[in-house]
Amino acid sequence: MEKNISCSFSDLSSNLGISCFIAFITIILVRVIYVIYRTGKPLSKRSPQALSTLIVLGSGGHTAEMINLLLVLQKDRFTPRFFIAAATDNMSIQKARVLESSWADSSGVKGISAEFMQIYRSREVGQSYITSVWTTLVAMVHALWLMIKIRPQVVLCNGPGTCFPLCVIAFIFKVIGIRWSSIFYVESIARVKRLSLSGLLLYKLRIADQFFVQWPQLHRKYPRAHYVGCLM
Amino acid sequence: MGRGSYLPTESTGDDGSLAVDYFKFSSSIADHLRSASLVISHAEKRTFEGFGLGKPLIVVVNEDLMDNHQNELAEELAERKHLVCARPPTLHQTIASMDLQTLVPYSPGDATPVAKLINRFLGFPED
């Protein structure tokens, strides 16, 4: 008799465990589908307040292109600003600091309100794709740490590998409900016929809210992208 | 220079040979570009610094790099006649046979369409 009771109790608790697990997975799936559905739809709020903005910088021309874009955005709409560059990319941080100081000077504000951070790279140029799996995981953990601190409402990126973990985490934050963000990806001007790996992933996985390409060939290949002509 | 081990030989060109000078790094090459009448560069986005100054440009594409997407940009701009594309083995022939008069100036790009779309998406009022 007692054996029956203890057996049925452990059956019950394992059934309960399984049900909870299934319910949890279902909720996550529903939430992911909802986020993907809402991704790309303009925000419904009219006249929003200033939005905290994460700007991902990259070596080579990425930072130059990003700065070109920042110059035509209204600073008071995208503030506070957080700049992230790869750990080995001091030049990009330097360029961003110069930009922010010139803005601070011209508006007469003492000190800079932006923050500058550096992140471990998912993948070095030329690194094999296999070892990149491990380094990407390390970069993901570091990115998670930084994103928890920043929780941006807007993410601006244009192609460096560093942006992929950050965008994925922004997407996860949307799913879990930590912070809803709008993710904007501008594919680099150097990408004429083929997307970069980051771009391709963000496009296919529908993580970016708006995806911009600078050449018509890419627009034909990827019709959900917005063709905006050359930025530089 | 860069990550390579090759160093060019400096030469004043007094004996009729090519005058050669080099530097490993410069934070801005704008002044050098301004005083040049021809620029030869490899394919990278700094190409645009030369464009702004209206100098004729030959871009040499690196055929050894795997997945060399930089070539796409050089080739596209060459097709649109904004610059001349060359390859290392045939660079001297390209220089000899090029016609710089056929080059078309590159008009600078504009980031405002992107800014407009971003602002509209976020619900900010049109300027």
Chai-1 contact restraints between the chains, C-beta under 6 A:
chainA,res_idxA,chainB,res_idxB,connection_type,confidence,min_distance_angstrom,max_distance_angstrom,comment,restraint_id
A,P42,B,F121,contact,1.0,0.0,6.0,A-B,restraint_1
A,L43,B,L122,contact,1.0,0.0,6.0,A-B,restraint_2
A,L43,B,G123,contact,1.0,0.0,6.0,A-B,restraint_3
A,K45,B,G123,contact,1.0,0.0,6.0,A-B,restraint_4
A,R46,B,G123,contact,1.0,0.0,6.0,A-B,restraint_5
A,P48,B,G123,contact,1.0,0.0,6.0,A-B,restraint_6
A,G61,B,K45,contact,1.0,0.0,6.0,A-B,restraint_7
A,N68,B,A111,contact,1.0,0.0,6.0,A-B,restraint_8
A,L69,B,A111,contact,1.0,0.0,6.0,A-B,restraint_9
A,L69,B,V114,contact,1.0,0.0,6.0,A-B,restraint_10
A,V72,B,A111,contact,1.0,0.0,6.0,A-B,restraint_11
A,V72,B,T112,contact,1.0,0.0,6.0,A-B,restraint_12
A,V72,B,A115,contact,1.0,0.0,6.0,A-B,restraint_13
A,L73,B,A115,contact,1.0,0.0,6.0,A-B,restraint_14
A,R77,B,F124,contact,1.0,0.0,6.0,A-B,restraint_15
A,F184,B,I118,contact,1.0,0.0,6.0,A-B,restraint_16
A,A190,B,K45,contact,1.0,0.0,6.0,A-B,restraint_17
A,A190,B,H69,contact,1.0,0.0,6.0,A-B,restraint_18
A,A190,B,Q70,contact,1.0,0.0,6.0,A-B,restraint_19
A,A190,B,L73,contact,1.0,0.0,6.0,A-B,restraint_20
A,V192,B,E72,contact,1.0,0.0,6.0,A-B,restraint_21
A,V192,B,L73,contact,1.0,0.0,6.0,A-B,restraint_22
A,V192,B,E76,contact,1.0,0.0,6.0,A-B,restraint_23
A,K193,B,E72,contact,1.0,0.0,6.0,A-B,restraint_24
A,Q210,B,F121,contact,1.0,0.0,6.0,A-B,restraint_25
A,F212,B,V114,contact,1.0,0.0,6.0,A-B,restraint_26
A,H226,B,L117,contact,1.0,0.0,6.0,A-B,restraint_27
A,V228,B,P113,contact,1.0,0.0,6.0,A-B,restraint_28
A,V228,B,V114,contact,1.0,0.0,6.0,A-B,restraint_29
A,C230,B,G109,contact,1.0,0.0,6.0,A-B,restraint_30
A,L231,B,G109,contact,1.0,0.0,6.0,A-B,restraint_31
A,L231,B,A111,contact,1.0,0.0,6.0,A-B,restraint_32
A,M232,B,F48,contact,1.0,0.0,6.0,A-B,restraint_33
A,M232,B,G109,contact,1.0,0.0,6.0,A-B,restraint_34
